[in-house]
Amino acid sequence: MNIIQADILEIKEGIVAHQVNQLGIMGGGLALQIRKKYGNLFDLYNKVCRDFGSQLYGSVQPYFVNSNLTICNLFCQRGVSRYNTTTDYELMYLALTGMVKMYGIEKDYYLPYKIGCGMANGNWKEVSRIIETVEKELNMEFYICKREAD
């Protein structure tokens, strides 16, 4: 895991991934920022959620911004809650593994610092353990984008 000083919204090349729920809601945090920047992504995400709902758990929905940049919605959040943990660690493992297997280890993958630990109340120690497990199993490395404010 390589933690870099970067705003994930400013990445121009590679694969940017973030956690989403199956409800078709991008109402806060990084998901809302991505929704505002890539409106068409939200429309496709919302439609797939309406069509498939909980069948999406552990899966990856790619959105091709251009030939250099792909945004991946990782379905590893079970619903929404202000107080309970909605990040599902097993689903995160499945989604991260699936994404890397889908695009190959030679790609550059960017994750937000403390993915799943903001509004979804995940535990960063557990999430980072999962990230490191995927890296070791697939012999690759994720770039973790940490802004100065994080």
N, CA and C of each residue as an Amber inpcrd file, in Angstrom:
protein
   450
   0.8570000  -1.1640000   0.0000000   0.0000000   0.0000000   0.0000000
   0.9030000   1.2260000   0.0000000   0.7160000   2.0550000  -0.9940000
   1.5390000   3.2450000  -1.1520000   0.6620000   4.4720000  -0.9240000
   0.8170000   5.1100000   0.2340000   0.0310000   6.3120000   0.5410000
   0.7130000   7.5070000  -0.0940000  -0.0460000   8.2160000  -0.9560000
   0.4860000   9.3790000  -1.6620000  -0.3300000  10.6190000  -1.2970000
   0.3100000  11.7620000  -1.3520000  -0.3960000  13.0320000  -1.1410000
  -1.0550000  13.4020000  -2.4610000  -2.3650000  13.2320000  -2.5520000
  -3.0720000  13.5280000  -3.7990000  -4.5650000  13.6130000  -3.5260000
  -5.2190000  14.4420000  -4.3060000  -6.6790000  14.5050000  -4.2890000
  -7.1700000  13.4940000  -5.3140000  -7.8780000  12.4910000  -4.8740000
  -8.3130000  11.4180000  -5.7810000  -9.1750000  11.9480000  -6.9260000
  -9.8420000  13.0700000  -6.7180000 -10.6660000  13.6660000  -7.7750000
  -9.8310000  14.2980000  -8.8910000  -8.5350000  14.4450000  -8.6520000
  -7.6500000  15.0450000  -9.6490000  -6.8190000  14.0070000 -10.4090000
  -7.0120000  12.7310000 -10.1220000  -6.3020000  11.6760000 -10.8480000
  -6.7880000  11.6910000 -12.2990000  -5.8500000  11.6430000 -13.2370000
  -6.1880000  11.7640000 -14.6610000  -6.0080000  10.4650000 -15.4390000
  -5.3180000   9.5030000 -14.8290000  -4.9900000   8.2820000 -15.5630000
  -4.9690000   7.0990000 -14.6070000  -5.5120000   5.9770000 -15.0360000
  -5.5390000   4.7770000 -14.2090000  -6.9620000   4.4330000 -13.8100000
  -7.0750000   3.7220000 -12.6970000  -8.3820000   3.2870000 -12.2060000
  -8.5760000   3.8480000 -10.8100000  -9.6130000   4.6460000 -10.6690000
  -9.9880000   5.2380000  -9.3860000 -11.1840000   4.4600000  -8.8640000
 -11.0900000   3.9850000  -7.6310000 -12.1840000   3.1950000  -7.0670000
 -12.6690000   3.8340000  -5.7710000 -13.9610000   3.6860000  -5.5200000
 -14.5450000   4.1620000  -4.2730000 -15.6970000   3.2470000  -3.9020000
 -16.0930000   3.3070000  -2.6420000 -17.1520000   2.4370000  -2.1260000
 -18.5290000   3.0630000  -2.3630000 -19.4880000   2.2080000  -2.7460000
 -20.8730000   2.6460000  -2.9070000 -21.8150000   1.6250000  -2.2640000
 -23.0500000   2.0670000  -2.0640000 -24.1120000   1.1860000  -1.5750000
 -24.9240000   0.6750000  -2.7580000 -25.8760000  -0.1910000  -2.4800000
 -26.7150000  -0.7900000  -3.5240000 -28.0430000  -0.0590000  -3.6890000
 -28.1990000   1.0710000  -2.9970000 -29.4810000   1.7810000  -2.9920000
 -29.5950000   2.8480000  -4.0750000 -28.5270000   3.1050000  -4.7970000
 -28.5550000   4.1510000  -5.8180000 -28.4300000   5.5430000  -5.2280000
 -27.8130000   5.6320000  -4.0380000 -27.6680000   6.9070000  -3.3440000
 -26.2010000   7.2800000  -3.2790000 -25.8790000   8.4370000  -3.8040000
 -24.5420000   9.0280000  -3.6450000 -24.7630000  10.3870000  -2.9970000
 -25.1730000  10.3560000  -1.7320000 -25.6320000  11.5760000  -1.0780000
 -24.6320000  12.2910000  -0.2090000 -23.4250000  11.7400000  -0.0380000
 -22.4560000  12.4010000   0.8140000 -21.0550000  11.8820000   0.5860000
 -20.0990000  12.5350000   1.2330000 -18.7100000  12.1060000   1.1680000
 -18.1520000  12.1400000  -0.2370000 -17.1880000  11.2650000  -0.4850000
 -16.5390000  11.2010000  -1.7920000 -17.5270000  10.8170000  -2.8960000
 -18.4620000   9.9370000  -2.5880000 -19.4390000   9.5230000  -3.6030000
 -20.2030000  10.7300000  -4.1520000 -20.5880000  11.6520000  -3.2890000
 -21.2940000  12.8550000  -3.7340000 -20.3820000  13.7240000  -4.6030000
 -19.1320000  13.8290000  -4.2240000 -18.1870000  14.6170000  -5.0290000
 -17.9980000  13.9970000  -6.4110000 -17.9210000  12.6800000  -6.4580000
 -17.8030000  11.9820000  -7.7430000 -19.0790000  12.1710000  -8.5500000
 -20.2110000  12.0970000  -7.8930000 -21.4990000  12.3160000  -8.5750000
 -21.5380000  13.6920000  -9.2260000 -21.0670000  14.7040000  -8.5100000
 -21.0800000  16.0700000  -9.0510000 -20.1100000  16.2240000 -10.2210000
 -18.9810000  15.5560000 -10.1460000 -17.9680000  15.6910000 -11.2010000
 -18.3150000  14.8580000 -12.4310000 -18.9030000  13.6720000 -12.2130000
 -19.2070000  12.7490000 -13.3100000 -20.6940000  12.3950000 -13.2570000
 -21.5440000  13.3070000 -13.6960000 -22.9960000  13.1250000 -13.6170000
 -23.5090000  11.8790000 -14.3120000 -22.9310000  11.5500000 -15.4660000
 -23.3770000  10.3580000 -16.1850000 -23.0930000   9.0890000 -15.3980000
 -22.0130000   9.0800000 -14.6230000 -21.6960000   7.9380000 -13.7770000
 -22.8510000   7.6820000 -12.8180000 -23.3590000   8.7450000 -12.2040000
 -24.4570000   8.5690000 -11.2540000 -25.6930000   8.0010000 -11.9390000
 -26.0150000   8.4760000 -13.1010000 -27.1980000   7.9850000 -13.8110000
 -27.1040000   6.4780000 -14.0650000 -25.9400000   6.0150000 -14.5130000
 -25.7450000   4.5840000 -14.7700000 -25.7660000   3.7880000 -13.4720000
 -25.1110000   4.3180000 -12.4400000 -25.0900000   3.6760000 -11.1160000
 -26.5140000   3.5410000 -10.5660000 -27.2680000   4.6160000 -10.6360000
 -28.6300000   4.5980000 -10.1080000 -29.4890000   3.5710000 -10.8340000
 -29.3340000   3.4850000 -12.1450000 -30.1160000   2.5150000 -12.9250000
 -29.7520000   1.0820000 -12.5560000 -28.4520000   0.7800000 -12.4470000
 -28.0520000  -0.5880000 -12.1110000 -28.5380000  -0.9440000 -10.6980000
 -28.5700000   0.0160000  -9.8020000 -29.0840000  -0.2420000  -8.4470000
 -30.5820000  -0.5450000  -8.4760000 -31.3130000   0.1990000  -9.2600000
 -32.7550000  -0.0640000  -9.3840000 -33.0110000  -1.4390000  -9.9870000
 -32.1790000  -1.8140000 -10.9500000 -32.3790000  -3.0820000 -11.6550000
 -31.9170000  -4.3020000 -10.8500000 -30.8330000  -4.1490000 -10.0600000
 -30.2330000  -5.3240000  -9.4300000 -30.1120000  -5.2710000  -7.9070000
 -30.1630000  -4.1030000  -7.3000000 -30.1450000  -3.9700000  -5.8440000
 -29.0750000  -4.7950000  -5.1520000 -29.5000000  -5.6200000  -4.1990000
 -28.5500000  -6.3690000  -3.3740000 -27.7690000  -7.4340000  -4.1570000
 -28.1820000  -7.7350000  -5.3760000 -27.4030000  -8.6670000  -6.2000000
 -26.0330000  -8.0790000  -6.5590000 -25.8610000  -6.7740000  -6.3430000
 -24.6150000  -6.0940000  -6.6830000 -23.5260000  -6.2550000  -5.6270000
 -23.8770000  -6.7490000  -4.4380000 -22.9060000  -6.8530000  -3.3550000
 -21.6280000  -7.5600000  -3.7980000 -20.4900000  -6.9180000  -3.5390000
 -19.1910000  -7.4940000  -3.8710000 -18.7600000  -7.2960000  -5.3100000
 -19.5780000  -6.6120000  -6.0860000 -19.2550000  -6.4420000  -7.5050000
 -18.6530000  -5.0610000  -7.7800000 -18.2900000  -4.8510000  -9.0290000
 -17.6340000  -3.6290000  -9.4840000 -18.4040000  -3.1040000 -10.6870000
 -18.6950000  -1.7990000 -10.6730000 -19.3140000  -1.1640000 -11.8310000
 -18.3310000  -0.1330000 -12.3900000 -17.7730000  -0.3960000 -13.5690000
 -16.8480000   0.5770000 -14.1540000 -17.5780000   1.6900000 -14.8960000
 -16.9650000   2.8500000 -14.8800000 -17.4320000   3.9880000 -15.6710000
 -16.2080000   4.5330000 -16.3990000 -16.2490000   4.5020000 -17.7120000
 -15.1090000   4.9150000 -18.5170000 -15.1970000   6.4120000 -18.7830000
 -14.3740000   7.1810000 -18.0880000 -14.3560000   8.6350000 -18.2530000
 -13.7760000   8.9700000 -19.6200000 -12.6560000   8.3490000 -19.9420000
 -12.0070000   8.4860000 -21.2430000 -11.0690000   7.2810000 -21.4060000
 -10.2570000   7.2860000 -22.4500000  -9.3990000   6.1190000 -22.6950000
  -8.3190000   5.9470000 -21.6290000  -8.0830000   6.9580000 -20.8020000
  -7.0430000   6.8870000 -19.7790000  -7.5570000   6.6850000 -18.3640000
  -8.8240000   6.9990000 -18.1120000  -9.3400000   7.0090000 -16.7470000
 -10.6480000   6.2370000 -16.6340000 -10.6910000   5.3450000 -15.6500000
 -11.8990000   4.5830000 -15.3220000 -12.1980000   4.8040000 -13.8490000
 -13.4680000   5.0580000 -13.5420000 -13.9350000   5.1330000 -12.1550000
 -14.6700000   3.8280000 -11.8740000 -14.3180000   3.1680000 -10.7690000
 -14.9960000   1.9210000 -10.4000000 -15.8000000   2.1160000  -9.1220000
 -17.0850000   1.8290000  -9.2260000 -17.9490000   1.7830000  -8.0490000
 -17.8110000   0.3910000  -7.4410000 -17.3730000   0.3450000  -6.1840000
 -17.2140000  -0.9250000  -5.4780000 -18.4160000  -1.1100000  -4.5510000
 -19.2030000  -2.1230000  -4.7980000 -20.4170000  -2.3600000  -4.0060000
 -20.0720000  -3.1560000  -2.7450000 -19.5670000  -2.4340000  -1.7560000
 -19.1880000  -3.0880000  -0.4990000 -19.7480000  -2.3560000   0.7140000
 -20.8250000  -1.6340000   0.4900000 -21.5090000  -0.9520000   1.5880000
 -22.9570000  -1.4430000   1.6270000 -23.3630000  -1.9440000   2.7820000
 -24.7330000  -2.4560000   2.9530000 -25.6180000  -1.3580000   3.5100000
 -26.3210000  -0.6660000   2.6220000 -27.2420000   0.3810000   3.0360000
 -26.5330000   1.6340000   3.4960000 -27.2550000   2.4580000   4.2650000
 -26.7070000   3.6920000   4.8220000 -27.1450000   3.8080000   6.2750000
 -26.2900000   4.4060000   7.0950000 -26.6100000   4.6240000   8.5010000
 -25.6570000   5.6730000   9.0500000 -26.1640000   6.5480000   9.8730000
 -25.3010000   7.5400000  10.5110000 -24.5340000   6.9290000  11.6850000
 -25.0310000   5.8370000  12.2300000 -24.4890000   5.3180000  13.4830000
 -23.8660000   3.9320000  13.3900000 -24.2990000   3.1150000  12.4600000
 -23.8090000   1.7400000  12.3510000 -22.7960000   1.6110000  11.2260000
 -21.9470000   0.6140000  11.3320000 -20.9900000   0.3240000  10.2700000
 -21.7300000  -0.3260000   9.1130000 -21.6320000   0.2960000   7.9390000
 -22.2630000  -0.2740000   6.7500000 -21.2310000  -0.8180000   5.7630000
 -19.9550000  -0.5690000   6.0360000 -18.9040000  -1.1870000   5.2250000
 -18.8760000  -2.6760000   5.5520000 -18.9240000  -3.4950000   4.5130000
 -18.8530000  -4.9390000   4.6850000 -17.4630000  -5.3700000   4.2060000
 -16.6400000  -5.8460000   5.1350000 -15.2460000  -6.1490000   4.8330000
 -15.0960000  -7.3010000   3.8510000 -15.9360000  -8.2930000   3.9500000
 -15.8810000  -9.4030000   3.0070000 -16.2120000  -8.9270000   1.5920000
 -17.2230000  -8.0640000   1.4860000 -17.5900000  -7.5220000   0.1790000
 -16.4780000  -6.6370000  -0.3740000 -15.7880000  -5.9150000   0.5130000
 -14.6780000  -5.0820000   0.0530000 -13.5730000  -5.9530000  -0.5360000
 -13.2620000  -7.0330000   0.1370000 -12.2570000  -7.9640000  -0.3780000
 -12.6790000  -8.4680000  -1.7670000 -13.9280000  -8.8960000  -1.8920000
 -14.4200000  -9.4230000  -3.1740000 -14.3640000  -8.3600000  -4.2710000
 -14.7850000  -7.1410000  -3.9570000 -14.8120000  -6.0740000  -4.9580000
 -13.3960000  -5.6730000  -5.3860000 -12.4930000  -5.5040000  -4.4180000
 -11.1150000  -5.1350000  -4.7690000 -10.4550000  -6.2240000  -5.6060000
 -10.6160000  -7.4590000  -5.1870000 -10.0430000  -8.5860000  -5.9270000
 -10.6420000  -8.6610000  -7.3340000 -11.9470000  -8.5390000  -7.4180000
 -12.6160000  -8.5910000  -8.7160000 -12.1660000  -7.4900000  -9.6560000
 -11.9910000  -6.2910000  -9.1020000 -11.5560000  -5.1650000  -9.9280000
 -10.1630000  -5.4160000 -10.5040000  -9.2380000  -5.8580000  -9.6750000
  -7.8700000  -6.0930000 -10.1520000  -7.8400000  -7.2360000 -11.1530000
  -8.6150000  -8.2710000 -10.9060000  -8.6680000  -9.3820000 -11.8670000
  -9.3030000  -8.9420000 -13.1910000 -10.2330000  -7.9880000 -13.1170000
 -10.9010000  -7.4840000 -14.3110000  -9.9360000  -6.6910000 -15.1970000
  -9.0770000  -5.8740000 -14.5900000  -8.2220000  -4.9640000 -15.3580000
  -6.7510000  -5.3470000 -15.3920000  -6.3230000  -6.2490000 -14.5350000
  -4.9360000  -6.7020000 -14.5510000  -4.0420000  -5.9540000 -13.5810000
  -2.9630000  -6.6120000 -13.1860000  -2.0840000  -6.0490000 -12.1620000
  -1.1830000  -4.9370000 -12.7010000  -1.0900000  -4.7870000 -14.0040000
  -0.2060000  -3.7650000 -14.5660000  -0.8110000  -2.3590000 -14.5170000
  -2.0730000  -2.2380000 -14.1930000  -2.7410000  -0.9330000 -14.1020000
  -2.3750000  -0.2320000 -12.7940000  -2.5550000   1.0950000 -12.7760000
  -2.4200000   1.8720000 -11.5490000  -3.8000000   2.0260000 -10.9330000
  -3.9370000   1.6060000  -9.6750000  -5.2080000   1.6500000  -8.9470000
  -5.1150000   2.6700000  -7.8230000  -6.1180000   3.5360000  -7.7310000
  -6.1520000   4.5870000  -6.7180000  -7.3860000   4.4190000  -5.8440000
  -7.1680000   4.4250000  -4.5440000  -8.2470000   4.3490000  -3.5700000
  -8.1710000   5.5710000  -2.6670000  -9.3080000   6.0280000  -2.1640000
  -9.2510000   7.1380000  -1.2130000  -8.7210000   6.6630000   0.1350000
  -7.9850000   7.5320000   0.7960000  -7.5070000   7.2460000   2.1410000
  -8.7090000   6.9740000   3.0430000  -8.6340000   5.9080000   3.8020000
  -9.6980000   5.4750000   4.7030000 -10.9990000   5.1470000   3.9610000
 -10.8620000   4.5110000   2.8100000 -12.0290000   4.0710000   2.0450000
 -12.9650000   3.2710000   2.9520000 -14.2450000   3.6060000   2.9120000
 -15.2520000   2.8990000   3.7010000 -15.2740000   3.2560000   5.1760000
 -14.4600000   4.2350000   5.5780000 -14.3380000   4.5590000   7.0040000
 -14.9250000   5.9240000   7.3600000 -15.4680000   6.6180000   6.3990000
 -16.0920000   7.9090000   6.6730000 -17.5460000   7.7070000   7.0490000
 -18.4210000   8.0280000   6.1420000 -19.8590000   7.9310000   6.3990000
 -20.3200000   6.4930000   6.6300000 -19.5690000   5.5160000   6.1220000
 -19.9410000   4.1080000   6.2920000 -19.3700000   3.5040000   7.5730000
 -18.6160000   4.2990000   8.3160000 -18.1480000   3.9350000   9.6610000
 -17.2650000   2.6970000   9.7330000 -16.5330000   2.3960000   8.6660000
 -15.6250000   1.2630000   8.7110000 -14.4200000   1.5310000   9.6020000
 -13.6780000   0.4870000   9.9020000 -12.4780000   0.5630000  10.7290000
 -11.2620000   0.5290000   9.8070000 -10.4700000   1.6070000   9.8140000
  -9.3390000   1.7100000   8.8880000  -8.3210000   0.5890000   9.0910000
  -8.1280000   0.1620000  10.3100000  -7.1820000  -0.9270000  10.5670000
  -7.6290000  -2.1940000   9.8150000  -8.9170000  -2.4850000   9.8620000
  -9.4590000  -3.6560000   9.1650000  -9.4170000  -3.4590000   7.6480000
  -9.7990000  -2.2750000   7.1880000  -9.7900000  -1.9990000   5.7480000
  -8.3720000  -2.0770000   5.1970000  -7.4050000  -1.4830000   5.8930000
  -6.0310000  -1.5270000   5.3890000  -5.4910000  -2.9590000   5.3730000
  -5.9170000  -3.7840000   6.3370000  -5.5280000  -5.1940000   6.3330000
  -6.0640000  -5.8850000   5.0730000  -7.2950000  -5.5760000   4.6930000
  -7.8890000  -6.1640000   3.4850000  -7.1290000  -5.7080000   2.2390000
  -6.8290000  -4.4250000   2.1730000  -6.0760000  -3.8980000   1.0280000
  -4.7310000  -4.6070000   0.9150000  -4.0320000  -4.7470000   2.0280000
  -2.7320000  -5.4150000   2.0170000  -2.8520000  -6.8970000   1.6450000
  -3.9240000  -7.5380000   2.0660000  -4.1520000  -8.9420000   1.7010000
  -4.3310000  -9.0840000   0.1970000  -5.1420000  -8.2150000  -0.3950000
  -5.3650000  -8.2550000  -1.8460000  -4.0480000  -7.9970000  -2.5790000
  -3.2920000  -7.0200000  -2.1150000  -2.0030000  -6.7210000  -2.7480000
  -1.0850000  -7.9350000  -2.7330000  -1.0070000  -8.5780000  -1.5860000
  -0.1230000  -9.7380000  -1.4470000  -0.5960000 -10.8980000  -2.3230000
  -1.8920000 -11.1850000  -2.2850000  -2.4360000 -12.3100000  -3.0560000
  -2.2880000 -12.1090000  -4.5580000  -2.4340000 -10.8560000  -5.0170000
  -2.4090000 -10.5940000  -6.4570000  -1.0910000  -9.9850000  -6.9330000
  -0.1370000  -9.8440000  -6.0050000   1.1840000  -9.3150000  -6.3340000
   1.0960000  -7.9660000  -7.0460000   0.4440000  -7.0190000  -6.3780000
   0.2730000  -5.6830000  -6.9430000   0.2270000  -4.6820000  -5.7940000
   0.0550000  -3.4000000  -6.1180000   0.0070000  -2.3690000  -5.0940000
  -1.0420000  -1.3220000  -5.4330000  -1.7800000  -0.8910000  -4.4130000
  -2.7350000   0.2030000  -4.5510000  -2.0660000   1.5080000  -4.1390000
  -2.4330000   2.5940000  -4.8170000  -2.0700000   3.9360000  -4.3720000
  -3.2290000   4.4610000  -3.5370000  -2.9260000   4.8840000  -2.3340000
  -3.9410000   5.4230000  -1.4360000  -3.7920000   6.9390000  -1.4520000
  -4.8030000   7.6280000  -1.9390000  -4.7570000   9.0880000  -2.0830000
  -5.1930000   9.7630000  -0.7930000  -4.2590000  10.4960000  -0.2140000
  -4.5160000  11.2090000   1.0290000  -4.3400000  12.7050000   0.7680000
  -5.4130000  13.4470000   0.9790000  -5.3380000  14.9030000   0.8390000
  -4.7140000  15.4900000   2.0990000  -4.2280000  16.6980000   2.0130000
  -3.6320000  17.3410000   3.1780000  -4.6170000  17.4320000   4.3410000
  -5.9040000  17.5750000   4.0360000  -6.9200000  17.7230000   5.0780000
  -7.2720000  16.3890000   5.7640000  -6.8870000  15.2590000   5.1820000
  -7.2640000  13.9400000   5.7290000  -6.4780000  13.5960000   6.9710000
